Amino acid sequence: MSGNNARKFTAQLEKIAPGHYQLKGDLSFASVPQLWEQNRSILFEDDSSEMDINLSTLERSDSSGLAMLVEWYREAEQNNKKITFLNIPQQMYDIARVSGLDEILPLVLQK
């Protein structure tokens, strides 16, 4: 299969305002490592003690996207920050619920 025929999965984290972020695109095994590396320091150098990440514009996510949310949650706790994941898509929430992560992660379902 040529590289031109393969769908390229990309995701990006956009800072809307101090402490407020929008996550866009596709969270997949292909995009999550790059997204993590590009945004880890930016996200946790934010001066806000409370942060929220809006997931309403995510196009898709597999379990690696949920794993990244777990890592962001851990990192926030280590940095004495409160983080909330807003508008989590139903499919992603269902994965969290089945794995018990809905009891740990601060998730707000998409309306």
C-alpha positions in Angstrom: 0.0 0.0 0.0 1.4 3.4 -0.9 1.7 6.2 1.6 -0.7 8.3 -0.5 -3.6 5.9 0.0 -3.2 5.6 3.8 -5.3 8.0 5.8 -3.1 10.3 8.0 -4.5 10.7 11.5 -3.7 13.9 13.1 -4.8 15.6 16.3 -4.1 19.0 17.8 -4.5 20.7 21.1 -5.4 24.4 20.7 -5.2 26.9 23.6 -8.4 28.9 23.7 -7.6 31.0 26.8 -5.5 30.4 30.0 -6.6 27.0 31.4 -9.0 26.3 28.4 -8.1 24.0 25.6 -9.8 22.4 22.5 -8.8 19.0 21.3 -9.4 18.4 17.6 -8.9 15.7 15.0 -8.3 12.0 15.4 -6.8 10.4 18.5 -5.2 7.2 17.4 -2.1 5.1 17.9 -0.6 7.1 15.0 -1.4 10.6 16.4 -1.3 10.3 20.2 2.5 10.0 20.7 3.2 13.1 18.6 0.3 15.0 20.3 1.7 14.1 23.7 5.2 15.2 22.9 4.2 18.5 21.3 1.8 19.5 24.1 3.0 18.0 27.4 5.1 21.0 28.4 2.7 23.6 27.0 -0.3 22.1 28.9 1.4 21.8 32.2 3.3 25.1 32.1 0.0 26.9 32.0 -0.3 29.1 35.1 -3.9 28.1 35.7 -4.6 25.8 38.7 -7.7 24.5 36.9 -7.8 23.4 33.3 -10.4 22.0 31.0 -10.0 20.3 27.7 -13.0 20.4 25.4 -13.3 17.2 23.3 -16.4 18.3 21.3 -14.5 18.6 18.0 -12.8 15.2 18.1 -13.6 13.2 15.0 -12.6 9.8 16.4 -10.6 8.2 19.1 -9.4 4.7 19.9 -8.2 3.5 23.3 -4.9 5.3 22.9 -6.8 8.6 23.1 -8.3 7.5 26.4 -4.8 6.4 27.6 -3.6 9.9 26.8 -6.3 11.5 29.0 -5.2 9.2 31.8 -1.7 10.5 31.4 -2.8 14.1 31.3 -4.8 13.5 34.4 -1.8 12.0 36.2 0.4 14.8 35.1 -2.1 17.4 36.3 -2.3 15.8 39.7 1.6 15.7 39.9 1.6 19.4 39.1 -1.2 20.2 41.7 -3.7 21.1 38.9 -7.3 20.2 38.5 -8.2 19.0 35.0 -11.6 18.3 33.5 -12.4 16.7 30.1 -15.5 18.4 28.7 -17.9 17.1 26.0 -16.3 13.7 25.8 -17.8 11.8 22.8 -20.2 9.0 23.7 -18.0 6.3 22.1 -15.0 7.4 24.1 -17.1 7.6 27.3 -18.3 4.0 26.6 -14.7 2.8 26.5 -13.9 4.7 29.7 -17.0 3.2 31.4 -16.2 -0.4 30.4 -12.7 0.0 31.7 -13.8 1.7 34.9 -12.0 4.9 34.0 -15.2 6.9 34.2 -14.9 6.5 38.0 -11.4 8.0 38.0 -11.3 10.6 35.3 -13.2 13.9 35.5 -15.3 13.3 32.4 -18.3 15.4 31.2 -20.4 13.8 28.5 -21.1 15.6 25.2 -24.7 16.9 25.2 
